[in-house]
Amino acid sequence: MMKFVAEINIMPQKALLDPQGKAVSSNLKNIGLESCSNVRIGKHITMEVMAMDDNEAKVLVKQACEKLLINPVMEAFEFSLVRPQ
C-alpha cells in the first residue's frame, strides 16, 4: 500500500449563481479593485488515501467526492494526487 495526498477543489456549477462570489466581486469594486471580477468561491479539501496504485487512489477519491463531499446538483469537483516523499 502507498500513501497518496489528494488535493480536491469543489466549486459551484458554472450555470448556478454564486451569491458569495457576487458579494465579493461587488466589494472589490468598492475598495478600488475594479480590475478584479467574476469571483467564484468554493472549497479546498486535502485528504490522505492509502491505495495500491494511482488508479485505485483516483477511484477512491472520486467515490469520496461523489458520495459525500459534493452536492452534484450544485457543485463540481476536480482533484490531483501526489505521493509524499
Protein Blocks (a to p, Z undefined) as FASTA:
>chain_A
ZZddddddddddfkbccfklmmmmmmmmmnopamgghiacddddddddddfblklmmmmm
mmmmmmmmpcfklpccdddddddZZ
